Amino acid sequence: MVADPAQTKGKHVGATGVDIDSGDGVAAAAGGPVRQSNLWKDAWRRYIRNRAAVTAGVIFLLVLLFVVVWPIVSPYDPNAAPNYELKNEGPSLRHPFGTDNFGRDLMTRTAVGGRVSIGIGFAATLAILLVGVAYGAVSGFVGGKLDNAMMRLLDTLYGLPYLPFAIIVLAIFGTVNIWTMVIALSIASWFTSARIVRGQVITLKENDYVRAARAVGARWFRVLGRHLLPNTLGVLIIAIFLELPGVILGEAFLSFIGLGISPPNASWGQMAQEGRAVYRVAPHIIAVPSIAIATLILCANFIADGLRDALDPRTRET
Amino acid sequence: MTKFIVRRIFWTIPVILLVILLTFGLMRQIKGNPFRTSERAIPEQIQRNLERKFGLNEPWYIQYWRYVKGVATFDLGPSLVLRNRDVNDIVRAHFPRSLELGGLAFLFALALGIPLGAVSALKANTPLDYGAMFFSNVGYAIPSFLVATLLIYFVVLEWQLPFPTSGWNDWESKVLPVIALGLGPAAAFARLVRGTMLETLQQDYIRTAKAKGLRWRRVIALHVLRNSLIPVVTAAGPTLGFLITGSFVIEQIFAIPGIGRYYVTAVTARDYSVVMGLTVLLSVIVIVANMIVDILYGILDPRTRDARA
């Protein structure tokens, strides 16, 4: 659902689609390295032209910079001992995001929690893509009956709610930390990425250069590793930003219902849960981490749209 | 067509068995059991009797087979913690509320999302379009717990409107949770409808309809809208998953005694048969919904049938 063609600029998309197609074909004849750099340069040029995507990319990088750097330079301890004289203060010069129910600086906690939330987000996205690549590559590459069965399985599982399975996985481990969260969030979320990779592999398989490689006797792992998978890279980069919002929300939901990251450690979902308890007197405490989540998701969506237009306008999740 | 439908139904059965097997396998990995908690140690003999009563002493495949037979006859087994209650009782008591919440949220999402998407496609690149798309982009990104909290904060605390902030009884108590749960899917539908409508508007048959002098309203109603709504049907599957996930949070916030809230309670109480029963139930609902959507899609758009059959 994330991948709907929201930012469609109908004709523009069509035009660039043809662009990439012909680029591929011509370059395959002309030879490797030159084509590579042209494809990425073209993509970069197209991306830069998309103002919404560039803005989103810049904000995204600023958020990353903030969560990495701010805990180092901040004068406050994110897990400081409670100081109830400072509790639930609204935003001020000393505390730009205000303070939480224990008088701790929310800006610092947002940065520290962001490290956890974004870290889990990227790690789980990576795990999802790894499983998706493995499943999709096998399914698309082998083809035939196996592909048919593997795809029917995906069709049937599509849209399975990940939350119950994530909760069960956390119960199995018995402890919640970054790594168990990553496994919990990726175990029932890889169906879409598998589908994307499989679609891409099947399309690529029909290309002449793959046939040529086979004709000169390349083994299957060489065809797959050298010709097919590298060419799915563009789709995978898009997929990172398609999967990220779901995973970040997943972490937030789990922590919010009290089954995820637990105090005193901060994550955006856990901070929202703490804010939830005092929203009547201090609504900013739940608002700050939620807006952080929303900003990141919004940026990821625009970046994904921009990347899709730039890298591969034909790919649309169906 | 019949062949397509039969095949699609036929494919669903092994997947349901597989999902039950996976859930079953996962549940068995959880350490500790509800009878042997450190707080209340019980004698060896009673422990063994309890295990025998619930069939926990038998090999896994027998347990699995018994469970599958149970599911097939709509019997999800006993609760391990609440004596004298079984999972069916819990489903019967809590599920209708969740179903109503999810159903109303889905209708809300359709009622808000489709017109919003249609208007912004027809008025593409006007302030109206930008406004609608801003709304749906933001609505899609905001986590539902913030939506719920903002609704309560402004509607109830600031504006003093008479909506209860907890429970699930009269219609007033249903307004806020339904909006909070439905806003995300509404935004997703708006984006989806806008995208597909822009694409449909460029099709040749639309130009033909215009060229033969059909009134624009009629073109929109008869050709554009109808063809643009097919993707909404396919989005129903993922939306269902989205609503189930969202209900875990929304039921918690509004203290609605539904499945999502009970699920969390059961996990904390280590009532594994309830956790498993509810997981299987939710999964089967999504899988069956997917099946229905695929079949509907096959009927609505015959081109997909051959590819998928």
Chai-1 contact restraints between the chains, C-beta under 6 A:
chainA,res_idxA,chainB,res_idxB,connection_type,confidence,min_distance_angstrom,max_distance_angstrom,comment,restraint_id
A,M1,B,A188,contact,1.0,0.0,6.0,A-B,restraint_1
A,M1,B,A235,contact,1.0,0.0,6.0,A-B,restraint_2
A,M1,B,P238,contact,1.0,0.0,6.0,A-B,restraint_3
A,D4,B,R191,contact,1.0,0.0,6.0,A-B,restraint_4
A,D4,B,L192,contact,1.0,0.0,6.0,A-B,restraint_5
A,D4,B,G195,contact,1.0,0.0,6.0,A-B,restraint_6
A,P5,B,G195,contact,1.0,0.0,6.0,A-B,restraint_7
A,A6,B,R191,contact,1.0,0.0,6.0,A-B,restraint_8
A,A6,B,G195,contact,1.0,0.0,6.0,A-B,restraint_9
A,T8,B,G195,contact,1.0,0.0,6.0,A-B,restraint_10
A,T8,B,L198,contact,1.0,0.0,6.0,A-B,restraint_11
A,G10,B,L198,contact,1.0,0.0,6.0,A-B,restraint_12
A,G10,B,Q202,contact,1.0,0.0,6.0,A-B,restraint_13
A,R152,B,W11,contact,1.0,0.0,6.0,A-B,restraint_14
A,T156,B,T12,contact,1.0,0.0,6.0,A-B,restraint_15
A,T156,B,V15,contact,1.0,0.0,6.0,A-B,restraint_16
A,T156,B,I287,contact,1.0,0.0,6.0,A-B,restraint_17
A,T156,B,N290,contact,1.0,0.0,6.0,A-B,restraint_18
A,Y158,B,G237,contact,1.0,0.0,6.0,A-B,restraint_19
A,Y158,B,N290,contact,1.0,0.0,6.0,A-B,restraint_20
A,G159,B,G237,contact,1.0,0.0,6.0,A-B,restraint_21
A,G159,B,P238,contact,1.0,0.0,6.0,A-B,restraint_22
A,G159,B,G241,contact,1.0,0.0,6.0,A-B,restraint_23
A,G159,B,V286,contact,1.0,0.0,6.0,A-B,restraint_24
A,L160,B,S283,contact,1.0,0.0,6.0,A-B,restraint_25
A,L160,B,V286,contact,1.0,0.0,6.0,A-B,restraint_26
A,P161,B,G241,contact,1.0,0.0,6.0,A-B,restraint_27
A,P161,B,I244,contact,1.0,0.0,6.0,A-B,restraint_28
A,P161,B,T245,contact,1.0,0.0,6.0,A-B,restraint_29
A,P161,B,L282,contact,1.0,0.0,6.0,A-B,restraint_30
A,L163,B,T245,contact,1.0,0.0,6.0,A-B,restraint_31
A,L163,B,F248,contact,1.0,0.0,6.0,A-B,restraint_32
A,P164,B,T279,contact,1.0,0.0,6.0,A-B,restraint_33
A,P164,B,L282,contact,1.0,0.0,6.0,A-B,restraint_34
A,I167,B,V267,contact,1.0,0.0,6.0,A-B,restraint_35
A,I168,B,L26,contact,1.0,0.0,6.0,A-B,restraint_36
A,A171,B,I30,contact,1.0,0.0,6.0,A-B,restraint_37
A,A171,B,V267,contact,1.0,0.0,6.0,A-B,restraint_38
A,I172,B,Q29,contact,1.0,0.0,6.0,A-B,restraint_39
A,I172,B,I30,contact,1.0,0.0,6.0,A-B,restraint_40
A,A252,B,P143,contact,1.0,0.0,6.0,A-B,restraint_41
A,F253,B,V249,contact,1.0,0.0,6.0,A-B,restraint_42
A,F256,B,F145,contact,1.0,0.0,6.0,A-B,restraint_43
A,F256,B,V249,contact,1.0,0.0,6.0,A-B,restraint_44
A,I257,B,F248,contact,1.0,0.0,6.0,A-B,restraint_45
A,I257,B,Q252,contact,1.0,0.0,6.0,A-B,restraint_46
A,I257,B,V264,contact,1.0,0.0,6.0,A-B,restraint_47
A,A272,B,F145,contact,1.0,0.0,6.0,A-B,restraint_48
A,Y279,B,T149,contact,1.0,0.0,6.0,A-B,restraint_49
A,P283,B,Y153,contact,1.0,0.0,6.0,A-B,restraint_50
A,I286,B,T149,contact,1.0,0.0,6.0,A-B,restraint_51
A,S290,B,P143,contact,1.0,0.0,6.0,A-B,restraint_52
A,S290,B,L146,contact,1.0,0.0,6.0,A-B,restraint_53
A,I293,B,P143,contact,1.0,0.0,6.0,A-B,restraint_54
A,A294,B,A141,contact,1.0,0.0,6.0,A-B,restraint_55
A,A294,B,I142,contact,1.0,0.0,6.0,A-B,restraint_56
A,I297,B,A141,contact,1.0,0.0,6.0,A-B,restraint_57
A,L298,B,A141,contact,1.0,0.0,6.0,A-B,restraint_58
